[in-house]
Amino acid sequence: MEVEHHRGLTARVAPVKYRSVLLAAASGSVGGCCFSRSKQGPYIRRRAIGVDRNTRAQIAVRGAFAALAGQWHSVLTHDQRTTWETFARNTPLRDALGRNHRITGHNAYIRANSLRLIAGYPIIDNAPTVFAETTLTPPVLALADASSQLISLTLATTDPWNNQDDGALLTFMAPPQNASIAGYAGTYVLADVTPGVFGSPSPTTAFVSPLRINTGQRVFLRHRAFAEDSRISPPWTSTIVVTP
């Protein structure tokens, strides 16, 4: 995510992934656009001025990544690292353009356990034996109420995370937007952690909004779940306009 400054204002600019029959490969800058490539494929972004990103949440996330990287090298056994490599090799991920790509076992370990650390759950050092992401039925954003500041979701009771004591759903929230905004590509903050309960999955959950919401604003939430074996789900986004 890039940040631009215009007359004292700060705007976040998301990189745009693309497919091209004209450009097999491109890098560098042309006319204010930067061409580059990541594991997910080629992308274009606007040239931008770097800013300090040392917010409390970002520092915590970087700390979690550092702790897990250290755990990978100094705590996990060779056999454990090998099983994570096997899991990663057999569990391709899908990028924003719908193409499959694979990550390393090291990245798979950090990817799975970083969510668990954020949610306050213990690290799992043994790789999953099921080669697939876990299931998350898109939660339905049922209500965002300005008077009570409550946000409520409807959940699927058949999802694995919802019926496991060591599974959970993480919900992240974007800053409230104008109701005319159709999508949001900026930063999200952790809004709620819904724990799974074996034998008693919950059909709904509700939490107080961590950001002030007002009538007529649009709320964007991003959801991701993890199962008891550390497998995480694809992300889902839900949205609703705040009611009085």
C-alpha positions in Angstrom: 0.0 0.0 0.0 1.5 3.3 -1.1 0.8 6.8 0.5 0.6 10.1 -1.4 0.6 13.6 0.0 -1.3 16.4 -1.7 -1.6 19.9 -0.1 -1.3 18.5 3.4 -3.7 15.6 2.7 -2.7 11.9 2.9 -4.2 9.4 0.4 -3.6 5.7 0.2 -3.0 4.3 -3.2 -3.3 0.5 -3.8 -1.0 -1.2 -6.4 -2.9 -2.4 -9.4 -2.2 -5.9 -10.7 -2.5 -6.5 -14.4 -2.2 -8.9 -17.3 -0.8 -7.7 -20.5 -0.3 -9.0 -24.0 2.1 -6.1 -24.7 4.3 -6.2 -21.7 5.9 -9.5 -20.9 8.0 -7.8 -18.1 8.4 -4.3 -17.0 10.2 -2.5 -14.2 11.1 1.1 -13.3 9.1 4.3 -13.5 7.4 6.0 -16.4 5.2 9.1 -16.1 4.6 8.8 -12.4 3.8 5.0 -12.6 6.1 2.3 -11.1 6.2 -1.1 -12.8 7.3 -4.0 -10.6 6.6 -7.7 -9.9 5.9 -9.7 -6.8 5.2 -13.4 -6.2 1.6 -12.7 -7.1 2.6 -11.3 -10.5 3.2 -7.9 -12.2 1.7 -4.8 -10.8 1.6 -1.0 -11.3 1.6 1.6 -8.6 1.9 5.4 -8.4 5.2 6.9 -7.4 4.8 8.0 -3.8 6.8 9.5 -0.9 7.5 7.1 2.0 6.0 7.9 5.4 6.6 6.6 8.9 4.4 3.5 9.5 5.3 2.9 13.1 1.7 2.8 14.5 1.1 0.7 17.6 -0.7 -2.0 15.6 2.0 -2.1 12.9 4.7 -2.4 15.5 2.8 -5.3 17.2 2.4 -7.1 13.9 6.1 -6.7 13.0 6.9 -8.0 16.5 4.8 -11.1 15.9 6.5 -11.7 12.6 9.9 -11.4 14.2 8.9 -13.7 17.0 7.6 -16.4 14.6 10.7 -16.1 12.4 12.9 -16.7 15.5 10.7 -19.6 16.5 11.0 -21.2 13.0 14.8 -21.1 13.2 15.5 -21.9 16.8 12.5 -23.9 18.1 11.1 -26.0 15.3 12.8 -29.2 14.5 14.0 -30.1 11.0 11.1 -32.6 10.7 8.6 -29.9 11.6 10.0 -27.4 9.1 9.9 -30.1 6.5 6.2 -30.8 7.1 5.5 -27.0 6.7 7.3 -27.1 3.4 5.2 -30.1 2.4 2.0 -28.3 3.4 3.0 -25.1 1.5 3.9 -27.0 -1.6 0.6 -28.8 -1.7 -1.6 -25.8 -0.7 -1.4 -23.2 -3.5 -2.9 -19.8 -2.8 -5.0 -17.7 -5.2 -4.0 -14.2 -6.0 -6.2 -11.2 -6.9 -6.1 -12.2 -10.5 -7.4 -15.7 -9.8 -4.0 -17.4 -10.4 -2.5 -20.0 -8.1 0.9 -19.4 -6.5 2.9 -21.1 -3.8 4.7 -19.8 -0.8 7.5 -21.3 1.3 7.0 -23.4 4.4 8.6 -20.6 6.4 6.0 -18.1 5.1 3.2 -20.6 5.6 4.2 -21.0 9.2 4.3 -17.3 9.8 1.1 -16.7 7.8 -0.9 -19.2 9.9 0.5 -18.3 13.3 0.5 -14.5 13.0 -3.3 -14.5 13.0 -3.3 -16.7 16.1 -0.9 -14.3 17.9 -3.1 -11.3 17.0 -6.1 -13.1 18.3 -4.3 -14.1 21.6 -4.1 -17.9 20.7 -1.0 -20.1 21.2 1.4 -20.8 18.4 1.0 -24.2 16.6 4.4 -25.6 15.6 3.1 -28.7 13.8 2.0 -28.2 10.2 -1.6 -29.1 9.2 -2.1 -32.5 7.6 -5.0 -31.3 5.4 -3.7 -29.6 2.3 -6.3 -26.9 1.9 -7.4 -23.6 3.4 -10.1 -23.8 6.0 -13.7 -22.9 5.1 -15.2 -19.5 5.9 -18.8 -18.9 4.7 -18.9 -15.1 4.1 -20.3 -13.5 7.3 -23.3 -11.3 6.7 -23.0 -7.8 8.1 -26.5 -7.6 9.5 -26.5 -4.2 11.4 -24.4 -1.2 12.2 -26.2 1.0 14.6 -25.1 4.6 15.2 -27.0 5.0 18.5 -25.5 2.0 20.3 -22.3 1.8 18.1 -23.0 -2.0 17.9 -22.1 -4.0 14.8 -23.7 -7.4 14.4 -22.9 -10.3 12.1 -24.7 -13.5 11.0 -22.4 -16.5 11.0 -22.5 -20.0 9.5 -22.7 -22.6 12.2 -21.3 -25.3 9.8 -17.9 -23.6 9.4 -15.1 -25.7 11.1 -13.7 -22.7 13.1 -17.2 -22.1 14.7 -17.3 -25.6 16.1 -13.8 -25.9 17.5 -12.5 -24.6 20.8 -9.2 -23.6 19.2 -10.7 -21.9 16.2 -11.7 -18.3 15.8 -13.0 -15.6 13.4 -11.1 -12.3 13.2 -13.0 -9.2 12.0 -11.1 -6.1 10.9 -12.7 -2.7 10.3 -11.9 0.1 7.9 -12.5 3.8 8.7 -16.1 4.6 8.0 -16.6 5.9 4.5 -19.2 7.9 2.6 -22.2 5.8 1.6 -21.4 6.3 -2.1 -18.0 4.5 -1.8 -18.3 1.1 -3.4 -15.0 -0.4 -2.1 -12.1 0.3 0.2 -8.5 -0.7 -0.3 -6.9 1.1 2.7 -5.9 -0.1 6.2 -8.1 -2.0 8.6 -7.9 -2.3 12.3 -8.8 -5.4 14.4 -12.4 -5.0 15.6 -13.4 -8.3 17.1 -12.3 -11.9 17.7 -15.2 -14.4 17.8 -14.0 -17.7 19.4 -15.3 -21.0 18.2 -17.0 -23.4 20.7 -17.1 -27.1 20.2 -20.6 -28.4 20.2 -22.1 -24.9 20.4 -21.4 -22.9 17.2 -22.8 -19.4 17.3 -25.2 -18.2 14.6 -24.5 -14.5 15.4 -21.9 -12.2 17.0 -21.9 -8.5 17.9 -19.3 -6.0 19.1 -18.9 -2.3 19.8 -17.3 -0.6 16.9 -13.7 0.4 17.6 -14.2 3.4 15.3 -16.9 6.0 15.7 -19.8 5.3 13.2 -22.4 7.8 12.2 -25.8 7.5 10.5 -25.4 7.3 6.7 -21.8 6.2 6.7 -20.7 3.0 5.0 -18.9 0.3 7.0 -16.4 -2.1 5.5 -15.4 -5.2 7.4 -12.8 -7.8 6.4 -13.1 -11.3 7.9 -10.6 -14.2 8.2 -10.9 -17.4 10.3 -8.5 -20.0 11.5 -9.2 -23.6 12.3 -7.8 -25.6 15.3 -5.0 -27.0 13.2 -3.8 -23.4 12.2 -5.2 -23.5 8.7 -6.6 -20.0 7.8 -9.4 -19.1 5.4 -9.5 -16.8 2.4 -10.5 -13.3 3.3 -14.0 -12.0 2.8 -15.3 -8.4 2.9 -18.8 -7.3 4.0 -20.3 -3.8 3.9 -23.4 -2.0 5.2 -24.7 1.6 5.6 -25.0 2.7 9.2 -28.6 3.1 10.5 -29.7 5.6 13.2 
